[in-house]
């Protein structure tokens, strides 16, 4: 199956007024070279076939759409379905774009792939893809997240990547991005920075979106085949926003399908300890692009927090910002307690342990389903599995 592409962004990498390349002039040339290489290679039958074969035989696509019957009955109202990205090889949606980025880096003759990771899912997926194509991999990860996501740290080391602990600042995702980007600047000609979400300078929001769009294309057809209609609501968690945009893209023209992104409210929107970027952020530049972000009066990123390490980022993908402004997507929030409740409900009613990131979307679906009728449906992108979070949650809840 070939990749299909939305008409955005424009030639300068903007989705409306968001995106672009807010980077030094010497890096603009490098980014444009990546864009040119991507636009060239993505149209070749060889690349399309190699990626399609890997998606099928390596990742295990298509991932199924599953009716969560017991959860639906417990909550009442609408029927809840899950797009099971947690069943992918490496346990999350991240493998979808990591395979594409690793193949592109190899095609361009790069010698090392660099990346940041929060929850570790991007790190594991990229280390996996780099092992597959035979290219050196270096992952930067905040010390707080290293301690919290120990299973993924172990996997990355087994897969052969160099793991760089980041001890500056809040020692979480934003600081890992800063650290990885500084390493990338040492040799951008030979290094490839494989950004882990639909963020960063152009062309990364577009590339990651394109590779992730397979999620929505599959889900749309699967739902039509099994239910004879499209979902009434589709929802996904939003940090940087890759799993959400991967699901949303195929449904953007379906006006009767409500699209909802769910941000982390952390310890409460009024506490300052959250990462609700689209809900409370303002427009500014971060990590090479323009977006809504959580910033102080001088434009510096604020510290952010979420129980889910993959969501505690002070910016968000530029396409999400545009979709918010044109009101095509609504952005809601779920706090830590709602996330934990959803985590446990799904685990004990369906035997599916979700990633804490994904549990935010489950929490929203549980909240809204009760107000809907039994003939209505909600589709959640279950973006990852909760192996990495199990010990943390058990300790937190005293299990």
C-alpha positions in Angstrom: 0.0 0.0 0.0 1.4 3.4 -1.0 1.6 6.3 1.3 -1.1 9.0 0.8 -0.4 12.6 1.6 -2.5 15.5 2.9 -2.1 18.8 1.0 -0.4 20.5 4.0 2.1 21.9 4.7 3.0 24.5 2.1 6.4 24.6 0.4 7.9 26.4 3.4 6.6 23.9 5.9 3.8 25.9 7.3 0.4 24.6 8.4 -1.4 28.0 8.3 0.8 30.1 10.5 2.5 27.2 12.3 5.6 25.2 11.5 8.4 26.4 9.3 12.1 26.4 9.9 13.1 28.7 12.9 16.7 27.6 12.7 20.1 29.0 11.8 20.7 29.5 8.0 23.3 26.7 7.8 20.7 24.3 9.1 18.0 25.3 6.7 20.1 24.0 3.8 20.5 20.6 5.7 16.8 20.4 6.4 16.0 21.2 2.7 18.3 18.4 1.7 16.4 16.0 3.9 13.2 17.2 2.4 14.5 16.8 -1.1 15.7 13.3 -0.4 12.5 12.4 1.2 10.4 13.7 -1.7 12.6 11.9 -4.1 12.8 8.5 -2.3 9.2 8.3 -1.2 8.0 8.2 -4.8 10.2 5.3 -5.8 8.6 1.8 -6.1 11.6 0.3 -4.3 11.2 2.4 -1.2 7.4 2.0 -1.1 7.7 -1.8 -1.5 10.5 -2.1 1.2 8.5 -0.1 3.7 5.2 -1.9 2.9 7.0 -5.3 3.3 8.5 -4.2 6.7 5.1 -2.9 7.9 3.5 -6.2 7.1 6.2 -8.8 7.9 8.3 -6.9 10.6 5.9 -4.6 12.4 2.9 -6.9 12.0 0.5 -4.6 10.3 -2.4 -4.1 9.9 -3.0 -3.7 13.7 -6.6 -4.8 14.6 -9.6 -2.7 15.6 -11.0 -4.3 18.8 -14.5 -3.8 20.3 -13.9 -3.3 24.1 -17.3 -4.9 25.0 -16.8 -5.2 28.8 -15.4 -1.6 29.1 -18.3 -0.3 27.0 -20.9 -2.1 29.2 -19.2 -0.9 32.4 -19.2 2.8 31.2 -22.6 2.7 29.5 -23.7 4.6 26.4 -21.5 4.4 23.2 -19.6 1.4 22.1 -15.8 1.8 22.6 -13.3 0.4 20.0 -9.5 0.3 20.2 -7.1 0.6 17.3 -4.4 -1.7 18.7 -1.1 0.0 17.9 0.1 -1.6 21.2 0.3 -4.9 19.3 3.0 -3.6 16.9 6.6 -4.9 17.1 8.2 -2.7 19.9 4.8 -2.1 21.5 3.7 1.3 20.1 2.9 3.4 17.1 6.5 4.8 17.0 7.8 2.0 14.8 5.7 3.3 12.0 7.8 6.4 11.4 11.1 5.0 12.8 11.3 2.5 10.0 10.7 5.3 7.5 13.3 7.6 9.0 16.0 4.8 9.4 15.5 3.9 5.7 15.8 7.5 4.7 19.0 8.0 6.7 20.5 4.9 5.1 19.4 6.1 1.6 21.1 9.5 2.3 24.4 7.8 3.4 24.2 9.1 7.0 26.6 7.5 9.5 24.6 8.0 12.8 21.0 8.5 13.7 20.3 10.7 16.8 17.0 11.1 18.7 15.4 12.0 22.0 12.9 9.9 23.9 10.6 10.5 26.8 8.7 7.3 27.6 11.3 5.3 25.7 8.9 4.1 23.0 10.5 6.2 20.3 14.0 5.2 21.6 13.2 1.5 21.5 11.6 1.8 18.0 14.4 3.8 16.6 17.1 1.5 18.1 15.2 -1.4 16.6 15.0 0.2 13.1 18.7 1.1 13.2 19.6 -2.4 14.1 17.5 -3.6 11.2 19.1 -1.3 8.6 22.6 -1.4 10.1 23.3 2.2 11.2 24.6 3.6 14.4 22.0 4.9 16.9 22.3 7.4 19.8 19.4 8.2 22.1 19.2 11.1 24.6 16.8 10.6 27.6 16.1 12.6 30.7 17.4 11.0 33.9 13.9 11.2 35.5 12.5 9.2 32.6 15.4 6.7 32.6 14.5 5.8 36.2 10.8 5.7 35.5 10.9 3.7 32.2 13.6 1.2 33.1 12.2 -1.6 30.9 12.6 0.5 27.8 16.1 1.6 28.9 17.2 -2.0 29.1 15.7 -2.8 25.7 17.6 0.1 24.0 20.9 -1.1 25.5 20.2 -4.6 24.3 19.4 -3.3 20.8 22.9 -1.7 20.7 22.2 2.0 20.8 24.2 4.5 22.8 22.0 5.9 25.6 22.9 9.4 26.8 21.4 10.4 30.2 20.4 14.0 30.4 20.7 15.6 33.9 20.0 19.3 33.1 16.8 21.2 33.8 13.8 19.0 34.6 15.7 16.0 33.3 12.7 15.0 31.1 11.7 15.2 27.4 12.3 18.9 26.6 15.8 18.6 28.0 16.5 15.4 26.1 15.5 17.2 22.9 17.9 20.1 23.7 20.7 17.6 24.4 20.2 15.5 21.2 20.0 18.6 19.0 23.2 19.9 20.4 24.9 16.6 19.5 23.3 16.8 16.0 24.8 20.2 15.4 28.3 18.8 15.8 28.0 17.1 12.4 24.6 17.6 10.7 26.1 16.6 7.3 26.8 13.0 8.5 24.3 12.7 11.3 20.5 12.3 10.9 18.2 13.6 13.7 15.2 11.3 13.7 12.6 13.4 15.5 10.2 11.3 17.5 6.9 13.2 16.8 5.2 15.6 14.4 7.4 18.5 15.7 10.6 20.2 14.9 11.6 22.1 11.7 10.2 21.3 8.3 10.1 18.6 6.9 9.8 16.5 10.1 6.2 17.3 10.9 5.2 16.3 7.4 7.4 13.2 7.2 6.4 11.8 10.6 2.7 12.5 9.7 3.0 10.7 6.4 4.6 7.6 7.9 2.0 7.5 10.8 -1.0 8.0 8.4 -1.1 4.3 7.9 -2.9 4.1 11.2 -5.9 6.1 10.1 -6.1 4.6 6.6 -6.2 1.1 8.2 -8.7 2.1 10.9 -11.1 3.8 8.5 -11.3 0.8 6.2 -11.5 -1.7 9.1 -14.3 0.2 10.7 -16.3 0.4 7.5 -15.8 -3.3 6.8 -16.9 -4.4 10.3 -19.5 -1.7 11.3 -20.7 -0.5 7.9 -20.2 3.1 9.0 -17.5 5.4 10.3 -17.0 6.1 14.1 -18.9 9.0 15.6 -15.8 10.1 17.6 -12.2 9.2 17.1 -9.7 10.2 19.8 -6.0 9.9 20.7 -3.6 11.3 23.3 -1.6 14.4 22.3 1.9 15.3 23.5 3.9 16.1 20.4 1.0 14.6 18.5 2.2 11.8 16.2 -0.2 9.1 17.1 -3.1 11.5 17.0 -2.3 12.9 13.6 -1.7 9.4 12.3 -5.2 8.5 13.1 -6.9 11.9 12.3 -5.4 12.3 8.8 -7.6 9.7 7.1 -10.8 11.2 8.6 -10.1 15.0 8.1 -12.6 15.2 5.2 -15.3 13.2 7.1 -17.3 16.0 8.5 -19.6 13.7 10.5 -16.7 12.2 12.4 -15.7 14.2 15.5 -11.9 14.3 16.1 -10.7 14.8 19.7 -7.1 15.1 20.9 -6.5 14.5 24.7 -3.8 16.5 26.5 -2.4 15.8 29.9 -3.8 18.0 32.7 -1.3 16.5 35.1 -2.0 17.5 38.6 -4.6 20.1 37.4 -4.8 22.9 34.9 -4.7 25.4 37.7 -1.5 24.0 39.3 1.1 24.8 36.6 2.0 21.1 36.7 0.5 19.9 33.4 1.4 19.8 29.7 -1.9 21.1 28.2 -0.2 23.0 25.4 -3.1 23.5 23.1 -5.5 24.2 26.0 -3.4 26.8 27.7 -0.5 27.6 25.4 0.3 30.6 23.3 2.0 30.9 19.9 5.8 31.0 19.9 8.8 29.2 18.6 10.4 26.1 20.2 12.9 23.5 18.8 13.0 25.0 15.3 9.3 25.6 14.6 6.3 27.8 15.5 3.4 26.3 17.5 1.3 26.8 20.5 3.6 26.3 23.5 3.7 26.8 27.3 6.0 29.7 27.8 6.8 32.5 30.1 6.5 36.2 29.4 9.9 36.2 27.7 9.1 33.3 25.4 11.1 30.7 27.3 9.5 27.2 27.6 7.9 26.6 31.0 8.5 23.4 33.0 5.8 20.8 32.1 4.6 17.7 33.8 2.6 14.6 33.1 2.4 11.2 34.7 3.0 9.9 31.1 6.6 10.6 30.2 5.8 10.7 26.5 3.4 13.6 26.9 5.4 16.1 29.0 6.5 18.4 26.2 5.9 22.2 26.2 5.2 22.4 22.4 2.9 20.5 20.0 2.9 19.6 16.3 2.1 22.5 14.0 -0.7 20.7 12.2 -2.5 20.2 15.5 -2.3 24.0 16.1 -3.8 24.6 12.7 -6.6 22.0 13.2 -7.4 23.6 16.5 -7.7 27.1 15.0 -10.0 26.0 12.2 -12.0 24.0 14.7 -11.7 20.7 12.9 -10.2 19.0 16.0 -11.3 19.6 19.6 -8.7 19.3 22.3 -9.7 18.0 25.7 -7.7 17.0 28.8 -7.4 14.2 31.3 -5.5 14.5 34.6 -3.3 12.0 36.3 -6.0 10.4 38.4 -8.3 10.0 35.4 -5.4 8.5 33.5 -4.7 6.0 36.3 -8.4 5.1 36.6 -8.6 4.4 32.9 -5.3 2.4 33.0 -6.8 0.1 35.6 -10.2 -0.2 34.1 -8.9 -1.3 30.7 -6.5 -3.7 32.3 -9.0 -5.4 34.5 -12.0 -5.3 32.2 -10.3 -6.2 28.9 -7.0 -7.7 29.9 -5.2 -4.9 28.0 -2.6 -2.9 29.9 -2.3 0.4 28.1 0.6 2.9 28.1 -0.1 5.8 30.4 0.0 8.0 27.4 -2.8 6.1 25.7 -4.8 5.9 28.9 -5.4 9.6 28.6 -7.5 9.0 25.5 -9.2 6.0 27.2 -10.1 8.3 30.1 -11.7 10.8 27.7 -13.7 8.1 25.9 -15.0 6.7 29.2 -16.0 10.2 30.2 -17.9 11.0 27.0 -19.4 7.6 26.2 -21.9 7.7 29.0 -23.6 10.7 27.5 -23.9 9.0 24.1 -26.4 6.5 22.8 -25.7 2.7 22.4 -25.8 3.0 18.6 -23.0 5.5 18.6 -19.3 4.5 18.5 -15.9 5.8 19.7 -12.6 4.7 18.3 -9.5 5.2 20.5 -6.0 5.0 19.1 -4.4 2.8 21.7 -1.0 4.1 20.8 1.1 1.8 23.1 1.2 -1.0 25.6 1.9 -0.5 29.3 4.8 -2.9 30.0 7.0 0.1 30.5 4.6 1.6 33.1 3.5 -1.4 35.0 6.0 -1.2 37.8 5.5 2.5 38.2 1.8 2.2 38.4 2.0 -0.7 40.8 4.2 1.3 43.1 2.0 4.4 42.8 -1.1 2.4 43.7 0.5 0.2 46.2 -0.4 -3.0 44.3 
